[in-house]
Amino acid sequence: MASSNFIDYVKINCRSGAGGAGSLHFRREKHTPKGGPDGGDGGRGGHIILRGNAQLWTLLHLKYRKHVKAENGVPGEGGRRSGAQGEDVILDVPLGTIARNPDSGEQLAEITEHEQEVILLPGGRGGLGNDHFKTSTQQAPHYAQPGEPGLEEWIILELKLLADVGLVGFPNAGKSTLLSVMSAARPEIADYPFTTLVPNLGVVAYRDFKSFVVADIPGIIEGASQGKGLGLRFLRHIERNSVLLFLIPATSENIRQEYNTLLSELRAFNPELMDKGRLLAITKTDLVDDDTLTQLKKELPQKVPVVFISSVSQRGLNELKDSIWQLLTATEPV
């Protein structure tokens, strides 16, 4: 899918509806000329609501919808007739969407389940009609409440993909190829850097009809946490993953150094990423001989589980799946 179709950040102006005014009305009928107050209540203004939709995976449908306005409530009427509520505006969003205040950065809502609904901006309450204000000492109140105004705010909607495993690596580490052989996902694959311009999701089948979701995150480069390359834009998606799968080719000059650089970029972006389960896969092992692999094992980091794989020959893929599943089901992060 073209990168222009993956939108993970939008800023929209939202305005909820104002409440309808209560009615100032007195009952006037032929046989009851002094029938007393019977003003009805105004209707509530329309809400702005976020709703989770598992069929969506991007905020593209909201990219050009800069202003969202809910209906105002209808004023009350005589005969104690209440006004109709203003129609709510429901914004369907992908699972993993967060709403933030653009000024304070405060998180206002988070959508993680299908059909989950959160009122982003409530509509104004309708005013009470004068029927509510009659008393034994004031039987003809000439007062009814106005409706409450609606709320208007700019809102940032930010998507963080929901996946069990996030693939982390420099460009051309083999992330897209691995996703294509482990799942039905078909990301673009080529022999040049930054082939992956948008995150891709794939469902990986496991033993006994189990499965887990893998996200291919666009390649990180040194300095991504400071905004270099494509990494900064997509690093937020890694925050949602339970396990981080680091991919480094067997042909790399210094595997330990590459691994430490990747860790440093993640730590600089969000130190909490260091608490996630980690697994290191040495990719493209079909391109080196056994003696080279033996030498590589001496250079590997000691504090992370390591699996040697080849997406082309499918070497080590079952072992990789087992290791991932073990991490996903572990009670404590590795």
C-alpha positions as CSV (number, residue, x, y, z in Angstrom):
1,M,0.0,0.0,0.0
2,A,1.3,3.4,-0.8
3,S,2.7,5.4,2.1
4,S,0.2,8.2,1.4
5,N,-2.6,5.8,2.4
6,F,-1.2,5.2,5.9
7,I,-2.1,8.1,8.1
8,D,-1.3,7.7,11.8
9,Y,-1.7,11.3,13.0
10,V,-4.5,13.8,12.4
11,K,-5.5,17.1,14.1
12,I,-9.2,18.0,14.0
13,N,-11.4,20.7,15.4
14,C,-14.4,19.2,17.3
15,R,-17.4,21.0,18.6
16,S,-20.2,19.3,20.6
17,G,-23.8,20.5,20.3
18,A,-25.3,23.1,22.6
19,G,-28.2,22.1,24.8
20,G,-31.7,23.3,23.9
21,A,-33.3,26.0,26.0
22,G,-36.0,25.1,28.5
23,S,-39.5,26.4,27.6
24,L,-41.1,29.4,29.4
25,H,-44.7,28.5,28.8
26,F,-48.1,28.6,30.6
27,R,-51.0,26.3,30.0
28,R,-53.7,28.3,28.3
29,E,-56.9,26.4,27.4
30,K,-60.5,27.5,27.1
31,H,-61.6,26.1,30.5
32,T,-58.3,26.6,32.3
33,P,-57.3,30.2,31.6
34,K,-54.8,30.1,34.5
35,G,-53.4,26.6,34.0
36,G,-49.9,27.3,35.4
37,P,-46.5,26.6,34.0
38,D,-45.9,23.7,31.6
39,G,-42.7,24.5,29.8
40,G,-40.7,21.4,28.7
41,D,-37.0,20.8,28.9
42,G,-34.5,21.4,26.2
43,G,-32.8,18.5,24.5
44,R,-29.2,17.6,25.1
45,G,-26.6,18.7,22.6
46,G,-24.9,16.0,20.5
47,H,-21.8,14.3,21.7
48,I,-18.5,13.8,19.8
49,I,-17.8,10.1,20.3
50,L,-14.8,7.9,19.3
51,R,-15.6,4.3,18.4
52,G,-13.2,1.5,17.8
53,N,-13.5,-0.3,14.5
54,A,-11.4,-3.4,13.9
55,Q,-11.8,-3.1,10.2
56,L,-9.8,0.1,10.1
57,W,-6.0,0.3,10.3
58,T,-5.3,3.9,9.4
59,L,-6.7,7.4,10.1
60,L,-6.9,8.2,6.4
61,H,-10.6,8.7,6.4
62,L,-10.2,11.6,8.9
63,K,-7.2,13.3,7.1
64,Y,-9.3,15.8,5.3
65,R,-12.1,16.1,7.9
66,K,-10.7,19.1,9.7
67,H,-13.9,20.3,11.5
68,V,-16.5,18.0,13.2
69,K,-19.7,19.6,14.6
70,A,-22.5,17.8,16.5
71,E,-26.1,19.0,16.4
72,N,-27.6,21.4,19.0
73,G,-30.4,20.2,21.2
74,V,-33.9,21.3,20.3
75,P,-35.7,23.8,22.7
76,G,-38.5,22.5,24.9
77,E,-42.1,23.3,24.2
78,G,-45.3,23.9,26.1
79,G,-47.3,20.9,27.4
80,R,-44.2,19.7,29.1
81,R,-42.8,18.5,25.8
82,S,-39.1,18.0,25.9
83,G,-36.9,19.0,22.9
84,A,-35.1,16.3,20.9
85,Q,-31.5,15.6,21.6
86,G,-28.9,16.8,19.1
87,E,-27.5,14.0,16.9
88,D,-24.2,12.6,18.1
89,V,-21.2,12.5,15.8
90,I,-19.4,9.2,15.9
91,L,-15.8,9.0,14.7
92,D,-14.8,5.4,13.8
93,V,-11.1,4.9,14.5
94,P,-8.6,2.0,14.3
95,L,-7.8,0.0,17.5
96,G,-4.8,1.6,19.1
97,T,-6.0,5.2,18.6
98,I,-5.2,7.8,21.3
99,A,-6.8,11.2,21.6
100,R,-4.6,14.0,23.0
101,N,-4.9,17.7,23.9
102,P,-2.5,19.4,21.4
103,D,-1.5,22.1,24.0
104,S,-0.9,20.1,27.2
105,G,-0.3,16.7,25.6
106,E,-2.8,15.2,28.0
107,Q,-4.3,11.8,26.9
108,L,-8.1,12.2,26.7
109,A,-9.1,8.8,25.4
110,E,-7.7,5.5,24.3
111,I,-9.5,3.0,22.0
112,T,-8.3,-0.6,22.2
113,E,-11.4,-2.7,21.6
114,H,-13.9,-3.2,18.7
115,E,-17.0,-1.0,19.2
116,Q,-15.6,0.5,22.3
117,E,-17.1,4.0,22.6
118,V,-15.7,7.0,24.5
119,I,-17.3,10.4,24.7
120,L,-14.6,12.8,23.6
121,L,-16.6,16.0,24.0
122,P,-20.0,15.9,25.7
123,G,-22.9,17.9,24.4
124,G,-24.3,20.7,26.5
125,R,-27.2,19.8,28.9
126,G,-30.6,21.0,27.9
127,G,-32.2,23.7,30.1
128,L,-35.1,23.0,32.4
129,G,-38.5,24.4,31.5
130,N,-40.4,26.6,33.9
131,D,-42.5,23.7,35.0
132,H,-39.6,22.7,37.2
133,F,-39.5,25.9,39.1
134,K,-43.0,26.2,40.4
135,T,-43.4,26.2,44.2
136,S,-46.1,26.8,46.7
137,T,-45.1,30.4,47.0
138,Q,-44.3,31.0,43.3
139,Q,-46.8,29.2,41.3
140,A,-46.2,31.1,38.0
141,P,-42.4,31.2,37.6
142,H,-41.4,33.4,34.6
143,Y,-38.0,31.6,34.3
144,A,-36.6,28.7,32.3
145,Q,-33.0,27.6,32.0
146,P,-31.0,28.2,28.8
147,G,-29.2,25.2,27.4
148,E,-25.5,24.7,28.3
149,P,-23.1,25.6,25.5
150,G,-21.2,22.9,23.7
151,L,-17.5,22.4,23.9
152,E,-15.0,23.2,21.2
153,E,-11.4,21.9,21.1
154,W,-8.7,20.9,18.8
155,I,-7.9,17.2,19.2
156,I,-5.0,15.2,18.1
157,L,-5.7,11.6,17.1
158,E,-2.6,9.4,17.1
159,L,-2.5,5.7,16.1
160,K,-0.2,3.2,17.7
161,L,-0.5,-0.2,16.1
162,L,-1.6,-3.0,18.3
163,A,0.7,-6.0,17.8
164,D,2.2,-8.7,19.9
165,V,5.7,-8.5,18.3
166,G,7.5,-5.5,16.8
167,L,10.3,-6.1,14.3
168,V,13.2,-3.7,15.1
169,G,16.2,-3.3,12.8
170,F,18.1,-1.1,10.5
171,P,17.0,-0.8,6.8
172,N,17.6,-4.0,4.8
173,A,17.7,-6.1,8.0
174,G,15.2,-8.5,6.4
175,K,12.1,-7.5,8.4
176,S,9.7,-7.4,5.4
177,T,11.0,-10.7,4.1
178,L,10.5,-12.4,7.4
179,L,7.0,-11.1,7.8
180,S,6.1,-12.3,4.3
181,V,7.3,-15.9,5.0
182,M,5.8,-16.1,8.5
183,S,2.4,-14.6,7.7
184,A,0.0,-13.8,4.8
185,A,1.2,-10.2,4.7
186,R,2.8,-9.0,1.5
187,P,5.0,-6.0,2.2
188,E,7.1,-4.5,-0.5
189,I,10.5,-6.1,-0.6
190,A,13.6,-4.9,-2.5
191,D,17.4,-4.7,-2.0
192,Y,17.5,-0.9,-1.2
193,P,17.1,0.9,2.1
194,F,13.7,2.1,3.4
195,T,11.6,-0.3,1.2
196,T,9.1,-0.2,4.1
197,L,7.6,3.2,4.2
198,V,4.6,2.3,6.3
199,P,4.1,-0.3,9.1
200,N,2.8,-3.7,8.1
201,L,0.8,-6.1,10.2
202,G,0.8,-9.9,9.8
203,V,-0.9,-12.7,11.7
204,V,1.5,-15.6,12.3
205,A,0.0,-19.1,12.8
206,Y,1.4,-21.1,15.7
207,R,0.9,-24.6,17.1
208,D,-2.5,-25.9,18.2
209,F,-4.4,-23.1,16.3
210,K,-2.7,-20.3,18.3
211,S,-1.5,-17.2,16.6
212,F,0.2,-13.8,17.3
213,V,0.4,-10.5,15.4
214,V,3.7,-9.1,14.1
215,A,4.3,-5.5,13.1
216,D,7.0,-4.6,10.6
217,I,8.2,-1.1,11.6
218,P,10.1,1.0,9.1
219,G,13.8,0.8,9.5
220,I,15.5,2.8,12.3
221,I,18.7,4.6,11.7
222,E,21.2,6.0,14.2
223,G,19.7,9.3,15.4
224,A,16.1,8.3,14.8
225,S,15.1,9.3,18.3
226,Q,16.2,12.9,17.3
227,G,14.1,12.9,14.2
228,K,16.6,11.5,11.6
229,G,15.3,9.1,8.9
230,L,11.9,7.5,9.1
231,G,12.3,6.1,12.6
232,L,10.9,8.9,14.7
233,R,7.6,8.9,12.9
234,F,7.0,5.2,13.6
235,L,8.8,4.6,16.9
236,R,5.5,5.2,18.6
237,H,4.1,2.0,17.2
238,I,6.8,0.0,19.1
239,E,5.3,1.2,22.4
240,R,2.3,-1.1,21.9
241,N,4.3,-4.3,21.3
242,S,4.7,-6.9,24.0
243,V,7.9,-8.3,22.5
244,L,10.6,-6.6,20.5
245,L,12.3,-8.8,17.9
246,F,15.6,-7.3,16.9
247,L,16.8,-8.3,13.4
248,I,20.5,-8.0,12.4
249,P,21.9,-9.7,9.2
250,A,24.7,-12.2,9.6
251,T,26.6,-10.1,7.0
252,S,26.8,-7.1,9.4
253,E,30.3,-5.9,10.3
254,N,29.6,-5.7,14.0
255,I,26.4,-7.3,15.3
256,R,27.0,-6.3,18.9
257,Q,27.4,-2.6,18.0
258,E,24.3,-2.6,15.8
259,Y,22.3,-4.2,18.6
260,N,23.5,-1.6,21.1
261,T,22.8,1.2,18.7
262,L,19.2,0.0,18.2
263,L,18.8,-0.3,22.0
264,S,20.1,3.3,22.5
265,E,17.6,4.7,20.0
266,L,14.7,3.0,21.7
267,R,15.9,4.0,25.1
268,A,16.3,7.7,24.0
269,F,12.8,7.6,22.6
270,N,11.1,6.0,25.6
271,P,13.0,4.4,28.5
272,E,10.0,2.1,29.2
273,L,10.7,0.2,26.0
274,M,13.6,-1.4,27.9
275,D,11.1,-3.3,30.1
276,K,9.7,-5.2,27.1
277,G,10.7,-8.8,26.3
278,R,13.5,-8.9,23.7
279,L,14.7,-11.5,21.2
280,L,17.6,-11.2,18.7
281,A,17.3,-12.9,15.3
282,I,20.4,-13.1,13.2
283,T,19.0,-13.0,9.6
284,K,20.3,-14.0,6.2
285,T,22.4,-16.9,7.5
286,D,22.1,-18.5,4.1
287,L,24.7,-15.9,2.9
288,V,27.5,-17.0,5.2
289,D,29.2,-20.3,5.9
290,D,29.3,-22.3,9.1
291,D,32.7,-21.1,10.1
292,T,31.5,-17.5,10.0
293,L,28.4,-18.4,12.0
294,T,30.6,-20.0,14.7
295,Q,32.7,-16.8,14.9
296,L,29.6,-14.7,15.0
297,K,28.4,-16.5,18.1
298,K,31.4,-15.2,20.0
299,E,30.4,-11.6,19.2
300,L,26.8,-11.8,20.2
301,P,25.2,-9.9,23.2
302,Q,25.0,-12.2,26.2
303,K,21.8,-10.9,27.9
304,V,19.3,-11.6,25.1
305,P,18.1,-14.9,23.6
306,V,19.5,-15.4,20.0
307,V,18.0,-17.4,17.1
308,F,19.8,-17.9,13.7
309,I,17.3,-17.7,10.8
310,S,17.1,-17.5,7.1
311,S,13.8,-16.3,5.6
312,V,14.9,-17.5,2.1
313,S,15.7,-21.1,3.2
314,Q,13.2,-20.9,6.2
315,R,16.0,-22.0,8.5
316,G,15.2,-21.6,12.2
317,L,11.7,-20.2,11.7
318,N,10.0,-22.8,13.9
319,E,12.6,-22.2,16.6
320,L,11.9,-18.4,16.3
321,K,8.2,-18.9,16.7
322,D,8.7,-21.0,19.8
323,S,11.0,-18.4,21.3
324,I,8.5,-15.6,20.5
325,W,5.6,-17.6,22.0
326,Q,7.7,-18.3,25.1
327,L,8.3,-14.6,25.6
328,L,4.7,-13.7,25.0
329,T,3.4,-16.1,27.6
330,A,6.1,-15.4,30.2
331,T,5.0,-13.7,33.4
332,E,8.1,-11.6,33.6
333,P,9.8,-9.7,30.7
334,V,13.1,-11.1,29.6
